[in-house]
Amino acid sequence: MIGKDPFADENQAFAEKTVETEPIFTGKIISLQRDTVLLPNGKQAYREVVKHPGAVAVMVIQDDKMAVVEQYRKPLERSLVEIPAGKLDEGETPESAAMRELQEETGMKADHVTLVKSFYTSPGFADEIIHLYFADQCTKGEQQPDEDEFLQLQWLTLNEAKAFVEQGKIRDAKTVTAIYVWELYQLTGKLM
Amino acid sequence: MIGKDPFADENQAFAEKTVETEPIFTGKIISLQRDTVLLPNGKQAYREVVKHPGAVAVMVIQDDKMAVVEQYRKPLERSLVEIPAGKLDEGETPESAAMRELQEETGMKADHVTLVKSFYTSPGFADEIIHLYFADQCTKGEQQPDEDEFLQLQWLTLNEAKAFVEQGKIRDAKTVTAIYVWELYQLTGKLM
């Protein structure tokens, strides 16, 4: 993740002290290590840890429709429909990354974005954190995907988005979460 | 993930054909491989892929309170408060795993659980899928955590759970999602 978790120091219940770290792989996006840890009962155990630079995702809503992009997800051997998202570049703030990914994947240019929630995707084996942003004041431009990125943009109403979840087209944590946030926003007028 | 994704065949937009798979690591919970793929434009790229057996998580609500457990998450070097969850054992159905994890981590015994949603946690680099279940008819018993698992059980009202999110104690995708599902359930009477 980017920077230190501000809540790390005060949340140390059942802390596992690292006895040894074995680096296993350093890749383009993730790296992997195996830690030997000392458990609270004095025994040792292994922990497999994937390191990830952190990511952003953006709920962009215009005329009661939310932008989603369909792209192939190699780990699943299928394509998924997801909200615009991407990993943080080195030295980039989550807010800048959110505006950059939004423009690259949808062509929409946001003057500002609002942080909805930050969450860890798989805390059992990975340190990936996703910062989920909301944007509703945008101007239109051209998509500029990365060189090895192929995606198709669509705009969905809330009911269409919920139908996509039922049909299994939408099936990832950040997009399912965004749809719940959107539904609550429509019901309560509050971004929660 | 467990079994084949039933939606895989119909969602093949921008498919990336595997040219070569390089196995890198096989661990206790995850394994890692690097695939060389052929992109839709004919060029090649690498994809780092983490394989995971799949997981379950359970929203268990009794007397308007939801069970959460605090445990240390080595990848984050901090503890998190999360709903009961765990990985699927070999040959186990998600439903059985949900009832087993619920009993191990909270002591609660459910006669049946209802599937709320299944979602991929990190589709960019991992195939992990989490099946989120709901249970509200349970009987009480004793916690039986795994040998290398140390956790503390609490029961939170919806407002307490939302405060935990604000305070950064709750900060993982499945628990944040569960809290949205619970809030929508209270507002609409429907499990969505």
Interface residues (C-beta under 8 A of the other chain):
Chain A: M1 D5 P6 F7 A8 D9 N11 Q12 A13 F14 A15 E16 I24 F25 G27 K28 I29 I30 L32 R34 D35 V37 L39 P40 N41 K43 A45 Y46 R47 E48 V49 V50 K51 H52 A55 E70 Q71 Y72 R73 K74 P75 L76 E77 R78 S79 L80 E82 K87 K117 S118 F119 Y120 T121 S122 P123 G124 F125 A126 D127 E128 I130 D148 F150 L151 Q152 K162 V165 Q167 G168 K169 R171 D172 A173 K174 V176 T177 Y180 V181 E183 L184 L187 T188 M192
Chain B: M1 D5 P6 F7 A8 D9 N11 Q12 A13 F14 A15 E16 I24 F25 G27 K28 I29 I30 L32 R34 D35 V37 L39 P40 N41 K43 A45 Y46 R47 E48 V49 V50 K51 H52 A55 E70 Q71 Y72 R73 K74 P75 L76 E77 R78 S79 L80 E82 K87 K117 S118 F119 Y120 T121 S122 P123 G124 F125 A126 D127 E128 I130 D148 F150 L151 Q152 K162 V165 Q167 G168 K169 R171 D172 A173 K174 V176 T177 Y180 V181 E183 L184 L187 T188 M192
